[in-house]
Amino acid sequence: MQESNFVFATTSPDDPIRSDLQRVDAHVIQPEEYAEIPEITDDDLVRAVIKGPRKLDQHQ
């Protein structure tokens, strides 16, 4: 399984989202797309790490 290297950042009015959200919203998930996602097992849940929301660094 290949891991993605996406970095997610918060958006702001000064840096708008550059994705085509209408196209994303219009996408209908097909049954074969579910095959890409492995089932979550009990062992996966035992090893899960629950993280709370992060606080952004406050720069002055």
C-alpha positions as CSV (number, residue, x, y, z in Angstrom):
1,M,0.0,0.0,0.0
2,Q,1.4,3.4,-1.0
3,E,1.2,6.3,1.4
4,S,0.4,9.7,0.1
5,N,2.6,12.7,0.9
6,F,-0.2,15.3,1.1
7,V,0.2,18.1,3.5
8,F,-3.0,19.7,4.7
9,A,-3.1,23.3,5.9
10,T,-5.9,25.5,7.1
11,T,-7.4,28.0,4.7
12,S,-7.9,31.7,5.2
13,P,-9.6,34.5,3.3
14,D,-6.2,35.5,2.1
15,D,-5.4,32.0,0.7
16,P,-8.7,30.6,-0.8
17,I,-9.2,26.9,-1.6
18,R,-7.9,26.2,-5.1
19,S,-9.8,22.9,-5.6
20,D,-12.8,22.5,-7.9
21,L,-15.3,21.9,-5.1
22,Q,-18.3,21.7,-7.4
23,R,-16.6,18.8,-9.3
24,V,-15.7,17.1,-6.0
25,D,-19.2,17.5,-4.6
26,A,-20.7,16.1,-7.8
27,H,-18.6,13.0,-7.7
28,V,-20.6,9.8,-7.0
29,I,-18.5,7.1,-5.3
30,Q,-18.6,3.9,-7.2
31,P,-18.5,0.4,-5.7
32,E,-15.0,-0.3,-7.1
33,E,-13.7,2.7,-5.2
34,Y,-14.6,1.1,-1.9
35,A,-12.3,-1.8,-2.8
36,E,-9.4,0.5,-2.5
37,I,-10.0,1.0,1.2
38,P,-9.1,-2.0,3.5
39,E,-11.4,-3.0,6.2
40,I,-10.6,-1.8,9.7
41,T,-9.9,-4.7,12.0
42,D,-10.0,-5.1,15.7
43,D,-6.2,-5.1,15.7
44,D,-6.1,-1.8,13.9
45,L,-8.4,-0.3,16.5
46,V,-6.1,-1.6,19.3
47,R,-3.1,0.1,17.8
48,A,-4.9,3.3,17.0
49,V,-3.6,6.6,18.4
50,I,-6.3,9.1,19.2
51,K,-5.2,12.7,18.8
52,G,-7.0,15.8,19.8
53,P,-7.1,19.0,17.8
54,R,-3.7,20.8,17.4
55,K,-3.1,24.3,18.5
56,L,-1.3,26.4,15.9
57,D,1.9,28.0,16.8
58,Q,1.4,31.7,17.7
59,H,4.1,33.8,16.1
60,Q,4.4,37.5,17.0
